Amino acid sequence: MKFQSFKNWLNEAFTDEFFHGSTDKNLAGKKGIHIGTYKACKEALEARIGVPAEGEWDGTREYGKTLLAGKKTLQQKEKQKIWCMTGFNCGNDLPEEDYYPTDRKYKATYSDGTPIPEDCKPIIFPVRIIGRMTNSQRNPHSDTTANSMMIRNLRAGNAKSGYFYVNDGEDVGSISAVVPDKSFLQILE
């Protein structure tokens, strides 16, 4: 009986289903593709492009036509223990009231500085790892270690596996992974 309980715990604790947040349901990234829990992906995507004033990024709403949360709405979300005042959701020019991305001087960008297209439709979607991983969920690297190893291997042109890591920023303590490219992932429907 104890063995079965442990086995059930393992099956619940470690999964092969992860999520990825993207502005266009694309699996791309110059520093690898990051996947993790739904919460981690939601927090990362919202830090990159902003928090919708209502609802979530579900792939049906055009970014430039979606009302984003201003300071007042973000403060209300924080009171509800929804962590969101980071990244694009901060800054001197963040409006008090809800606003459209086109209304703000500071524009959301990808990590390479390219502006987020106003006609994109951000989404968080499930994926499964199908490529080789160097370590396991039971033996994850630190966030910094996994990301620095991936960047180094991508620059050297020899990134042949992914890495599991413990999240430092989004959904702190959860297990995420970084993989070299989209061939390591399968989009789940």
C-alpha positions, 0 to 999 in steps of 0.5 A: 500500500505504501509503495502504491501511494509513493508511485501515485505521488511520483506520477502526480509530481512529475509530468510530461505535459508542460506549457509555453506562452507565445505571441503567435503559437510559435515555438522559437527562441534565440536563447532556447525555448522555455516551457513550464507550468501554466502559471509560470508561462502566464507570468512570463508572457504577461511580464513580457507583453502586459496583463489583459485588463480582463480575461487571459491571453487565449489566442483569440484576442489581437494584442494591439486591440486588447485593453491592458491593465493599468496601475489601478487594475494591477494593484487590485490583482496583487491584492488577490495574490496574483503576481503581475507587477513586473517587466512590462507592467512597471515603469514611469509611463505605466498609466493609472487606468487601463490602456491599449498597447498603442497608447503607451510610449514604452513598447513591449519587445522580444528579448532581442529588442524586436517590437511585439507585433500589434496584430499578434494573438498571444496564447499559452498552450500545452506541449510535450517534450519529445527530445533528449534531456540531459537531466530529469525533473527529479534532478533539476539544475538551478534556473541560472545554470540551465539557462547559461548552459543552453545559451553557451551550447547554442552559441557554440552550435552544439545544443543537442539536449535540453535541461530541467530547472527549478524556476527562480522568477515565475511560479517560484519553485516549480519545474521548468525546462529549456530546450534548443529548438522546436524539434524537441517539443510536440504541441498538444491539442 
